[in-house]
Amino acid sequence: MVLETLNPMHYNITSLVPDTMPVATVPILILMCFLFLIRNHEETSSIPGPGYCMGIGPLISHGRFLWMGVGNACNYYNKTYGEFVRVWISGEETFIISK
């Protein structure tokens, strides 16, 4: 009798998990997504340039510099945003100043 109670195959694993578990996971997932968005939110800068947008902006600007080259990418950003532009190169914030 003691050996039967200690045998893990004796218990049904689904009976150990309460029925409310799937209902409780939805609010937890929503809360985690909300906290992730708050963590990745940054204040907007007064310096013009592509937005951060949860890390996508730096990837796009770095990719543009790799694809177009430094000179053409700088000309593109200067035409789009003006003489003083903030971009990201290799994940670091970089300022382009031209006239």
JOKAZI-V627938 format. One line per field, one symbol per residue. phi: phi as a letter, one per 40 degrees, with the letter a starting at -180 (. if undefined). psi: psi as a letter, one per 40 degrees, with the letter a starting at -180 (. if undefined). Layout:
BEGIN
phi=???
psi=???
END
This chain:
BEGIN
phi=.cccccccccccccccccccdccccccccccccccccccccbccccccicccffgcdcccccccccccgcccccccccccbhcbbbbbbfgbcbbbbaa
psi=dddddehdedihddedhieedddddddddddddddddddehiiiiehiiiidgfeddddddddddddeidddddddddddeadhihihhfehhhhhhi.
END
